[in-house]
Amino acid sequence: MGATSHKRWGRARVVDVCEVAQYVRQVVLAPERMDAPAPPGSHIDIGVYVNGRADVRSYSVVGSGAYGNEIVLGVQLARQSRGGSAFIHQLRRGQEVQVTQPLQNFPLNYGRPGYVLAAGGIGITALVAMGKTLKARGADYRFVYGARSRSLMAFVDELATEHGERMELRVDDEGTGMDVDELVASVPAGGELYVCGPAPMLDAIKAAWARTGRRPSELRFETFGSSGRFAPEAFRVRIPRLGLETTVSGDVSMLEALEACGAEMMYDCRRGECGLCQVKVLDVRGAIDHRDVFLSDAQHEKNDRLQSCVSRVVSPHTAGSGGDRDAEYGTVTIDVP
Amino acid sequence: MSQPGTTGHAAFRDYPLNAWYAAAWDHEVGRNLLAKTVAGRPIVFYRTTAGRAVALADACWHRLAPLSMGKLRGDDEIMCGYHGICYDADGRATFMPAQDTINPSATVHSYPVVERHRYVWVWPGDPALADPDTVPDLYWNDHPDWAGDGKTIHVNCSYQLIVDNLMDLTHEQFVHGSSIGHDSLSESDFEVTHTGNTVTVTKWMLGIDPPPFWKRNLQDRFPDYDGPVDRWQIINYTAPSTVAIDVGVAKAGTGAPDGDRSQGVTGTVINTMTPETDNTCFYLWAFARDWCTDKQVITTRLREGVSGVFFEDEVMLEAQQRGIEANPGYDFYNLNIDAGSMWTRRIVARLIAAEQGSDTGRDDDHSDHAAAALSAVTAAENARTEAGNGHSGTGMEAEVGDGVAKHRDRPEAGLMGRGI
């Protein structure tokens, strides 16, 4: 496991769409071709249409349906979305979409003495199938599912039924928020912690994990680089060497905006992992909202480079360092390869 | 529009034809017949008595017997070993068996050839586009200020894997640990720049202990110096497959990063790869130096030393090629360290696209493919809406779908029934 499968694009028909929580829709797709049920932890890439442009988004596969021939997605209409989730929410039965086969970057390792699954909000979608698999194998596991409020939690009743006492809900506005140190401490020696959730939750768990001195490889997580510390907002980018300047609107990535304004960019993963779309930061007004997992925390703090596919800039006002609300954009001055 | 379904990174194995490829060292082409396949084209090389290098299609016009099994005739001709048809250096028949005339259509292709900087370069593509001025400038190979020598390796891998190898020298730490490897290689930052058909990757390692290879080279010139060095690697790629690497070390802190290399030694690793087939190539390399240029013993020492280093690459590259072929469904996962190689691949993809008359390039951006697919979907969706069906109409069409039918047959197949 772990090698990158060659993506095969094919058609899939939307066979069901229904609301499963506030802002969350379950979308069931029937791909034209499906060689095997999606393995736990897998995702698909799906062609979306955002503001008149075709683009690609990745969503975790929640399940493969009773016959193993469907792809079940759970998609939250994200406040911080760049438009991909809005497209998914507009899908109707019978429409066709373009999807890849299930792709695996977050495989479940079998045979461990114990597991903790920790989902935050819509991150539950990456862990549902893992929980089901662990239960079926009779594994020792604990499934912790947190969110700001219960109305936002998709699949919660079904999961509680399925997992019984192994399922623990952590709901902020019910005063039962997640305690990351307790979470990490509960992973037995040799066990693994699987995490999918928003960046602040992931950061907190990574930090707690590091504090215990545990093996980094036993903390498993996945990111699509889609959430940061701040909601996306428009910002300015300048490349003095090329005499280029452009505005990155809230619904496009910096990488896309740079390409659109004539900077030739290199990239590969487009989800903040590989480090190929890195640009050098010469100056920043406002704050960089790093959303990648390529750079270390220490490198993030230096703010001398950023991964343009996912990371963004917010204004001084948004960053909490003063300034009028609408008076100025965040601005970043960069150089590119 | 690109078709990423057929051109993943790992499966990438194409080469442009409109390019100069170094087919051989100058001394290999003489009054003998040298058969080589370049870019999938079988070619026979020889030299006329006047000294001109000739490259003819290695297949007789008559019944495709290899001309390389024939023999040289007169000052500039080659005779097919099967039925004796002779061709001149331009590939035109000069003798036909059992007839008094020369068939006017009897020719074989004569490939454009240029000899430069000790290599014989051949142009496998459209001869009208063969401009000798675009032969990569590898002047170090025969410039009086430089001394060096090299070899040819036949490698069972795509030429592109060797370009990748040379564009990212962090591998030296792991593949060449005993000679030129150093921990600083993977720890140091590097800088990538590019132009239309060149890519440059620059890495400086300041104040390090020199690895054994460079310690010895520096002591050729400064026998008493045993201290730390500033080391540089400046990788210069020229499309499609030439990589000249400016390498060296200088006494630490003597100004090498600012251009003063007087307290150091500089070498140029000259590499040019010639695709033979999709998954084999010729790797012509040389190492030229700017120190002690009058000492043949150093030339030989470096040639044999580098030869040993490159054998380590050869083993890894051939194993990598086998790995690629053994995993046909998989792509490379490209990392930050692959930036140099990614730019070379993008340039090569553009060159190939230009040859094929496409203006989009065969890049690997899946969104291009999705864009094409989506526009079709969107068009179909729009057509339905215009027909006045609206959402209920599309919903009706959905009813015939297999999945929906199953869903209805099993009303209990709600969320949990779907296997989540």
Contacts between the chains, C-beta under 8 A, distances in Angstrom:
chain1	res1	chain2	res2	distance
A	3	B	327	6.4
A	3	B	330	4.6
A	3	B	333	7.6
A	4	B	330	5.9
A	4	B	331	4.7
A	4	B	332	7.0
A	4	B	333	4.5
A	5	B	329	5.8
A	5	B	330	5.9
A	5	B	331	7.2
A	6	B	8	4.5
A	6	B	10	7.4
A	6	B	11	7.4
A	6	B	329	5.3
A	6	B	330	5.9
A	6	B	331	4.9
A	7	B	4	6.9
A	7	B	5	8.0
A	7	B	8	7.9
A	7	B	331	7.6
A	7	B	366	5.8
A	8	B	5	6.3
A	9	B	4	7.6
A	9	B	5	6.6
A	9	B	366	7.2
A	9	B	369	5.7
A	9	B	370	6.7
A	9	B	373	6.5
A	11	B	373	7.8
A	13	B	398	7.1
A	13	B	401	5.0
A	13	B	403	6.7
A	14	B	398	7.1
A	15	B	398	6.8
A	15	B	401	5.4
A	15	B	402	8.0
A	15	B	403	3.4
A	15	B	404	4.8
A	15	B	407	6.3
A	16	B	403	7.5
A	16	B	404	7.2
A	16	B	407	6.1
A	20	B	415	7.1
A	26	B	415	7.1
A	28	B	403	6.7
A	28	B	407	7.7
A	28	B	418	6.8
A	30	B	401	6.2
A	30	B	402	6.1
A	30	B	403	3.5
A	37	B	419	7.6
A	45	B	366	6.9
A	45	B	370	7.8
A	47	B	367	7.9
A	47	B	370	3.5
A	47	B	371	7.5
A	47	B	373	5.8
A	47	B	374	4.6
A	47	B	377	7.7
A	48	B	374	7.7
A	49	B	374	5.7
A	49	B	378	6.2
A	53	B	371	7.8
A	54	B	367	6.5
A	54	B	370	5.6
A	54	B	371	3.4
A	54	B	372	7.9
A	54	B	374	4.3
A	54	B	375	6.7
A	55	B	367	5.8
A	55	B	370	7.4
A	55	B	371	7.9
A	56	B	366	5.9
A	56	B	367	4.8
A	56	B	370	5.2
A	62	B	420	4.7
A	63	B	418	5.4
A	63	B	419	4.4
A	63	B	420	3.2
A	64	B	419	5.6
A	65	B	403	7.5
A	65	B	413	7.8
A	65	B	418	4.7
A	65	B	419	5.5
A	66	B	406	7.8
A	66	B	410	6.8
A	66	B	413	5.2
A	66	B	417	5.3
A	66	B	418	5.9
A	66	B	419	5.4
A	67	B	406	6.7
A	68	B	419	7.1
A	69	B	403	7.6
A	70	B	403	5.7
A	70	B	418	6.8
A	72	B	418	5.4
A	72	B	419	7.6
A	72	B	420	5.5
A	92	B	391	5.4
A	92	B	394	5.4
A	92	B	395	6.4
A	92	B	398	7.7
A	93	B	394	7.0
A	93	B	395	5.1
A	93	B	398	3.7
A	93	B	401	7.9
A	93	B	404	6.9
A	94	B	394	4.5
A	94	B	395	5.9
A	94	B	396	7.4
A	94	B	397	4.4
A	94	B	398	2.7
A	94	B	399	7.6
A	94	B	401	6.7
A	95	B	377	7.5
A	95	B	381	6.5
A	95	B	394	6.1
A	95	B	398	7.7
A	96	B	377	5.4
A	96	B	380	7.4
A	97	B	377	6.9
A	98	B	370	5.4
A	98	B	373	4.1
A	98	B	374	6.2
A	98	B	377	6.9
A	100	B	366	7.9
A	128	B	420	5.0
A	129	B	420	6.8
A	132	B	419	7.4
A	132	B	420	6.9
A	155	B	415	6.5
A	155	B	420	6.9
A	158	B	415	4.9
A	158	B	416	5.0
A	158	B	420	7.4
A	161	B	416	7.3
A	162	B	416	6.6
A	264	B	194	7.7
A	266	B	192	7.9
A	266	B	339	5.8
A	266	B	342	5.3
A	266	B	343	6.2
A	266	B	346	7.4
A	268	B	333	7.8
A	268	B	334	4.3
A	268	B	342	7.1
A	269	B	333	7.7
A	269	B	334	7.8
A	274	B	333	7.0
A	274	B	334	5.9
A	274	B	335	5.5
A	274	B	336	6.5
A	275	B	335	6.1
A	275	B	336	2.9
A	276	B	334	6.0
A	276	B	335	7.2
A	276	B	336	5.8
A	276	B	338	7.0
A	276	B	339	5.8
A	276	B	342	6.3
A	278	B	336	6.3
A	294	B	336	6.7
A	337	B	191	7.7
A	337	B	192	4.2
A	337	B	193	6.0
A	337	B	194	6.5
A	337	B	339	6.4
A	337	B	343	7.4
